Amino acid sequence: MDTLIFATNNAHKVDEVRAVLQGKWEIVSLKEAGIDKDIPEPHDSLEENALEKSRTIYRLTGRNCFSEDTGLETQALNGEPGVRSARYAGEHASFEQNVGLLLSRLQGQKNRRARFRTVISLILDGREYQFEGICNGIVIDEKRGMAGFGYDPVFVPDGDTRTFAEMNMDEKNSFSHRKKAMEKLIVFLAKENRA
């Protein structure tokens, strides 16, 4: 089985990706690969940040790898928090603080439309590829649910009435932006006879 290093230390993201791939590839997190490095996300776009991470890991290891960057983009706030989703309330802010800031900035807004957008950057045999996944929905005005992470407790995808945090992994993956991007990655790997 081929191995891909996933350039993240976020265990929730690793679990989601492994659930989508269903054993077709062996996914190794940075920690599992013995890489103790916090990769910066200095750019103004998800595409550039994802590429920064995959290039960093490829330079370190020379091994096939991929990374992703995900942002929650709200219409009423001109795309915020977007590329700064993980550090919306500050560099070392918790998910609770980020969600709190988002809800306070959306207070009184009638337009609650938002979307999660994921960009995956793959380096396979030294060549770079990118794949995008989008999930449209709304941001509600209070947290609901205990599962998931990040903005999951306040995001309801189109086609359901529950937040991501009220869904199990399979239910979330039926809507997930990350899964949509991963499915494009899987189709690509299959065409390359690698999945």
Stockholm file with secondary structure:
# STOCKHOLM 1.0

chainA/1-195         MDTLIFATNNAHKVDEVRAVLQGKWEIVSLKEAGIDKDIPEPHDSLEENALEKSRTIYRLTGRNCFSEDTGLETQALNGEPGVRSARYAGEHASFEQNVGLLLSRLQGQKNRRARFRTVISLILDGREYQFEGICNGIVIDEKRGMAGFGYDPVFVPDGDTRTFAEMNMDEKNSFSHRKKAMEKLIVFLAKENRA
#=GR chainA/1-195 SS CCEEEECCCCHHHHHHHHHHHTTSSEEEETTTTTCCCCCCCCSSSHHHHHHHHHHHHHHHHCSCEEEEEEEEEETTTTTCBGGGGGGTTCTTCCHHHHHHHHHHHHTTCSCCEEEEEEEEEEEETTEEEEEEEEEEEEECSSCCCSSSCTTGGGEEETTCSSCGGGSCHHHHHTTCHHHHHHHHHHHHHHHTTCC
#=GC SS_cons         CCEEEECCCCHHHHHHHHHHHTTSSEEEETTTTTCCCCCCCCSSSHHHHHHHHHHHHHHHHCSCEEEEEEEEEETTTTTCBGGGGGGTTCTTCCHHHHHHHHHHHHTTCSCCEEEEEEEEEEEETTEEEEEEEEEEEEECSSCCCSSSCTTGGGEEETTCSSCGGGSCHHHHHTTCHHHHHHHHHHHHHHHTTCC
//
